[in-house]
Amino acid sequence: MTAFRITPAVANAFPDTLIAVVTASGLRGHEPWPDTAAALDGLEQQLAAGAWAPADESDPRIEAWHTAYRSFGTNPRRIRPSVDALGRRMAKKGTLPRINPAVDSYNAVSVHHGLPAGAFDLDHVSGAVEIRYADGTEEFTALGEPDITENPKPGEIIYTDAAGVLTRHWNHRDAHRTRVTEDSTRVAFVLETLHATRDGHLLKIAAEELHGLLMLHAEQTRVHYLSPEHPEVTA
């Protein structure tokens, strides 16, 4: 079991935060996931037909993250929130990347609902996961760059565990160590909003949609919610 917690400083700065933590164990990443493939294809077809488009930075859901990034010193047009970067990529190319079924599932849900999403292979997480302000001494190795170590800026919001940083700039980029692959069997997925009073219902719909894709290919799945009122969950 892994604890996820929001530290008091982050909770006080972003009091309307709501994060869904969707856990899956016994995940089977090597088998076909037809519902995930259909979700990706469906979004691409809607985009091509002009029936739907990813949220852009003029959308309140994305704008909120830009404002948050600026509050901790990150330029969101240079270092974009994950959902913003994913939506821009899809709008430009007309397609979503195919990485592996678990990652494809949260990408589809993220871009569909305009909410940042990510995931951690829990077998490579050390101790509790915290959302906190960095002090600048922490170390981060970005996904796909295992030989390069970075230090987050002091005051930057990060996900971290006992061994190092799991995401930089709150949700801009994931760490290489806890990346999700076809071999990952125990994974925690996160979906986030900074405005639960406005978008909490959307977050819960997205969490159940992701849960529905995962439960077809896992032994056990659960949905937990993390907020300033409930700052810790064990997943």
C-alpha positions as CSV (number, residue, x, y, z in Angstrom):
1,M,0.0,0.0,0.0
2,T,1.2,3.5,-0.9
3,A,0.1,6.7,0.8
4,F,-0.6,9.8,-1.3
5,R,-0.7,13.1,0.4
6,I,-1.1,16.9,-0.3
7,T,1.1,18.9,2.1
8,P,-0.5,21.7,4.0
9,A,1.3,24.5,2.1
10,V,0.0,23.2,-1.3
11,A,-3.5,22.6,0.1
12,N,-3.6,26.2,1.5
13,A,-2.4,27.7,-1.8
14,F,-4.8,25.6,-3.9
15,P,-7.8,25.0,-1.6
16,D,-10.2,23.8,-4.4
17,T,-7.9,21.0,-5.5
18,L,-9.4,17.6,-6.2
19,I,-7.3,14.6,-7.3
20,A,-8.6,11.2,-8.2
21,V,-6.1,8.4,-7.5
22,V,-7.1,5.3,-9.5
23,T,-5.2,2.2,-8.6
24,A,-4.9,-1.1,-10.5
25,S,-3.2,-4.3,-9.4
26,G,-2.7,-7.4,-11.5
27,L,-2.6,-5.2,-14.6
28,R,-2.2,-7.2,-17.9
29,G,-0.4,-4.8,-20.2
30,H,0.6,-7.3,-22.9
31,E,-3.0,-8.3,-23.9
32,P,-5.1,-6.3,-26.4
33,W,-7.2,-3.5,-24.9
34,P,-9.9,-3.0,-27.5
35,D,-11.9,-0.5,-25.5
36,T,-8.9,1.8,-25.1
37,A,-8.1,1.5,-28.8
38,A,-11.7,2.4,-29.6
39,A,-11.5,5.4,-27.3
40,L,-8.4,6.7,-29.0
41,D,-9.9,6.1,-32.5
42,G,-13.2,7.7,-31.5
43,L,-11.5,11.0,-30.3
44,E,-9.4,11.1,-33.5
45,Q,-12.5,10.6,-35.7
46,Q,-14.4,13.3,-33.8
47,L,-11.5,15.7,-34.2
48,A,-11.3,15.0,-38.0
49,A,-15.0,15.5,-38.4
50,G,-14.9,18.8,-36.5
51,A,-17.3,17.5,-33.9
52,W,-14.9,17.9,-31.0
53,A,-11.5,19.5,-30.2
54,P,-9.1,19.3,-27.3
55,A,-9.3,22.1,-24.7
56,D,-6.8,24.8,-25.4
57,E,-5.3,27.5,-23.1
58,S,-8.4,29.7,-23.5
59,D,-10.5,27.0,-21.8
60,P,-10.9,27.6,-18.0
61,R,-9.7,24.1,-17.2
62,I,-6.3,24.8,-18.9
63,E,-6.2,28.5,-17.9
64,A,-6.3,27.4,-14.3
65,W,-3.2,25.4,-14.7
66,H,-1.4,28.2,-16.5
67,T,-2.2,30.5,-13.5
68,A,-1.0,27.9,-11.1
69,Y,2.3,27.4,-13.0
70,R,2.9,31.1,-13.0
71,S,2.3,31.2,-9.2
72,F,5.3,29.0,-8.6
73,G,7.5,30.6,-11.2
74,T,7.0,28.3,-14.3
75,N,6.2,29.8,-17.7
76,P,3.3,27.6,-18.9
77,R,3.8,28.5,-22.5
78,R,7.4,27.2,-22.4
79,I,6.8,24.4,-19.9
80,R,3.2,23.3,-20.4
81,P,0.9,21.4,-18.2
82,S,0.6,17.8,-19.5
83,V,-3.0,18.1,-20.7
84,D,-2.2,21.3,-22.5
85,A,0.8,19.7,-24.3
86,L,-1.1,16.6,-25.2
87,G,-4.1,18.6,-26.5
88,R,-1.8,20.8,-28.6
89,R,-0.1,17.8,-30.1
90,M,-3.4,16.1,-31.0
91,A,-4.8,19.3,-32.5
92,K,-1.7,19.6,-34.7
93,K,-1.2,16.0,-35.7
94,G,-4.8,14.8,-35.6
95,T,-3.7,11.7,-33.6
96,L,-2.8,10.7,-30.1
97,P,0.5,8.8,-29.4
98,R,0.3,5.0,-28.9
99,I,2.7,4.2,-26.0
100,N,1.2,1.1,-24.2
101,P,-2.4,0.3,-23.2
102,A,-2.2,1.7,-19.7
103,V,-0.7,5.0,-20.8
104,D,-3.0,5.2,-23.8
105,S,-5.9,4.8,-21.5
106,Y,-5.1,7.8,-19.3
107,N,-4.1,9.9,-22.3
108,A,-7.5,9.3,-23.9
109,V,-9.3,10.2,-20.7
110,S,-7.1,13.2,-20.1
111,V,-7.5,14.9,-23.5
112,H,-11.2,14.0,-23.6
113,H,-12.0,15.7,-20.4
114,G,-9.3,18.5,-20.4
115,L,-7.8,17.3,-17.1
116,P,-4.1,16.5,-16.4
117,A,-3.4,12.8,-15.9
118,G,-0.4,10.7,-15.1
119,A,0.7,7.4,-13.6
120,F,3.3,5.8,-11.4
121,D,4.5,2.2,-11.4
122,L,4.0,1.5,-7.7
123,D,6.6,-1.2,-7.7
124,H,9.2,1.5,-8.3
125,V,7.8,4.0,-5.8
126,S,9.7,4.3,-2.5
127,G,7.6,5.3,0.5
128,A,4.8,7.8,0.5
129,V,4.0,10.1,-2.5
130,E,3.7,13.8,-1.6
131,I,2.6,16.8,-3.5
132,R,4.8,19.6,-2.1
133,Y,6.9,22.6,-2.8
134,A,10.5,21.8,-3.8
135,D,13.4,23.1,-1.8
136,G,15.8,22.8,-4.8
137,T,17.9,19.9,-3.5
138,E,15.7,17.1,-4.9
139,E,16.8,15.1,-7.9
140,F,14.7,14.3,-11.0
141,T,15.5,12.1,-14.0
142,A,13.0,12.7,-16.8
143,L,11.2,10.0,-18.7
144,G,13.3,8.9,-21.6
145,E,16.4,10.6,-20.2
146,P,17.8,8.2,-17.6
147,D,21.3,9.6,-17.8
148,I,20.4,13.2,-17.0
149,T,19.6,14.4,-13.5
150,E,17.9,17.7,-12.9
151,N,17.1,19.7,-9.7
152,P,13.7,21.4,-9.5
153,K,13.6,25.1,-8.8
154,P,12.9,26.0,-5.1
155,G,9.2,26.7,-4.8
156,E,8.2,24.5,-7.7
157,I,5.4,22.1,-7.0
158,I,6.4,18.5,-7.4
159,Y,5.3,14.9,-6.8
160,T,8.0,13.2,-4.8
161,D,8.7,10.0,-2.9
162,A,11.6,9.0,-0.6
163,A,13.9,8.4,-3.5
164,G,13.4,11.6,-5.5
165,V,11.1,13.6,-7.7
166,L,8.2,11.8,-9.6
167,T,6.9,14.8,-11.6
168,R,8.2,18.3,-12.1
169,H,6.1,21.5,-12.4
170,W,3.2,19.6,-10.7
171,N,2.2,17.6,-13.8
172,H,4.5,18.7,-16.7
173,R,6.7,15.6,-16.9
174,D,7.1,12.2,-15.3
175,A,10.2,10.5,-14.0
176,H,11.9,7.7,-15.7
177,R,12.1,5.5,-12.6
178,T,8.3,5.2,-12.1
179,R,7.3,5.1,-15.8
180,V,4.5,2.8,-16.7
181,T,5.3,0.0,-19.3
182,E,3.6,-3.1,-20.6
183,D,5.3,-5.0,-17.7
184,S,3.8,-2.7,-15.0
185,T,1.4,-4.7,-12.9
186,R,0.7,-2.3,-9.9
187,V,0.0,1.2,-11.0
188,A,-1.5,4.4,-9.5
189,F,-3.1,6.8,-12.0
190,V,-3.9,10.4,-11.1
191,L,-6.4,12.9,-12.6
192,E,-6.4,16.5,-11.3
193,T,-8.4,19.7,-11.1
194,L,-7.7,22.9,-9.3
195,H,-11.4,23.9,-9.3
196,A,-13.5,21.2,-7.7
197,T,-16.5,23.4,-7.2
198,R,-16.7,23.9,-10.9
199,D,-15.1,20.8,-12.4
200,G,-15.3,18.2,-9.6
201,H,-18.2,16.4,-11.3
202,L,-16.1,16.2,-14.5
203,L,-13.2,14.8,-12.6
204,K,-15.4,12.0,-11.1
205,I,-16.8,11.2,-14.6
206,A,-13.2,11.0,-15.9
207,A,-12.1,8.8,-13.0
208,E,-14.9,6.4,-13.6
209,E,-14.2,6.3,-17.3
210,L,-10.5,5.5,-16.6
211,H,-11.6,2.9,-14.0
212,G,-13.8,1.3,-16.6
213,L,-11.0,0.9,-19.1
214,L,-8.6,-0.5,-16.5
215,M,-10.9,-2.9,-14.7
216,L,-11.2,-5.0,-17.9
217,H,-7.5,-5.8,-17.7
218,A,-6.7,-5.9,-14.0
219,E,-7.4,-8.1,-11.0
220,Q,-8.4,-5.2,-8.8
221,T,-9.1,-1.5,-9.3
222,R,-10.1,1.2,-6.9
223,V,-10.8,5.0,-7.0
224,H,-9.8,7.3,-4.2
225,Y,-10.0,11.1,-3.9
226,L,-7.4,13.4,-2.5
227,S,-8.3,17.0,-1.4
228,P,-7.4,19.6,1.2
229,E,-10.2,18.3,3.3
230,H,-8.9,14.7,2.9
231,P,-5.2,15.3,2.3
232,E,-4.1,11.7,2.5
233,V,-5.3,8.4,1.0
234,T,-3.7,5.0,1.0
235,A,-3.9,3.3,-2.3
